[in-house]
Amino acid sequence: MAAKSWNVVDASSSSSVEESTIVSAKDIQGAPESMAVTKRVYSGGLSGGVEIIRVNNGRLVFDILVNRGLSLWNAWIGDFKYGWQSPVKGPVNPEHVHVGESSGLGWLDGFDELMVRCGLESNGAPEFDDDGRVLYPLHGRIANKPASKVDVSVDEDAGTITVSGEVLETRFHFAKLKLTASVTTSFGSNSLRIDDTVKNLSASASATQMLYHVNFGVPLLDAGSQVIAPCKTIVPRNDHAASGIDNWNSYGAPEAGFEEQVYFTDLHGDKDGETTVLLKNAHGTRGASLHYNVHQLPCFSMWKNTTAVEDGYVTGIEPGTNYPNPRTYEGEHGRETPLDPLGSTTFSLGIGFLENEAEVTQQESAVAKLLEGKDTHVYRKPRKGWCAP
């Protein structure tokens, strides 16, 4: 039987389904009883006008933010929430986020997602011209661009739900890029898969940078949590990060005033380049895993921000095309993905939400297998060519 599809947003025809159930189990043969895809719109405050697509596959529930670059806002299995407690009380309508404001840090005004894409032209630290004007804002612009089209598709034969959409990041005389994104999950699964295509809409060559900023805080992140990753190389971003290099992959309890630490790594993959990263809680009873290809996303960054919960106790585990240094620095070191005129490139990322010790152990074993017979080189100081001055 052919997949069934529903158009949810299409700016070209001004069609939009307002606060309703798009599809439920009664519409789909063989679907779990609680399976549903719904849409709702916030009203009032900073969230006014934000549209959310909520997917329930019968086990895993997650929210996709239509107005915010099709980011993943939060996820749940049962009553357990995967995400973090940002001091930004979102989701924030991008109308209230001035990405290009003079500090270059306006992106932070809307940051509270479980997974937010950083890109498409740039994805790192802000960069300024000689007159102090912002050239590239923090983490790029795509996260604060609304989708111009969103569709939901359910394949009864495959038992899958897919939310797909398009987001434009274009500027006259500058980069002209389009993100075509899809998020797919299977009935009763504890995971989802993101498949993205970035297309150059220009008749001239261009380049893109992509970083998947995947963020977890309480209740998953706690004192003693660890990242387990098949690292080839580990480099502290700056001297402050270097001071914590002996504990680079473990987390302390919330500490008011903690200064963030960032570590740059590259990972081993299997013969096809596939790799796995695990974040587990202190007791190894809950976790989250990332699955991707190091040929597409060769750089992995880990952000530790174990400040007080009220101020944003969170870690970011972040595969990308590059490290989140200023755009020009990364370009000079070849860490960007070239795009031919009217050309495109693809990226994929799987996220697993682990709810018991057996699932955590399985992913930890997968990482151990990737490390068999291989070395990890730990640098104790920032490394030239990896870390911007």
Secondary structure, 3 states (H helix, E strand, C coil): CCCEEEEEEECCCCEECCCEEEEEHHHCCCCCCCCEEEEEECCCHHHCCCEEEEEECCCEEEEEECCCCCEEEEEEECCEEECCCCCCCCCCCHHHCCCCCCCCCHHHHHCCCCEEEEECCCCCCCEECCCCCEEECCCECHHHCCEEEEEEEEECCCCEEEEEEEEEEECCCCCEEEEEEEEEEECCCCEEEEEEEEEECCCCCEEECCEEEEEEECCCCCCCCEEECCEEEEEECCHHHHCCHHHCCECCCCCCCCCCEEEEEEECCCCCCEEEEEEECCCCCCEEEEEEECCCCCEEEEEEECCCHHHCCEEEEEEECCCCCCHHHHHHCCCCEEECCCCEEEEEEEEEEECCHHHHHHHHHHHHHHHCCCCCEECCCCCCCCCCC
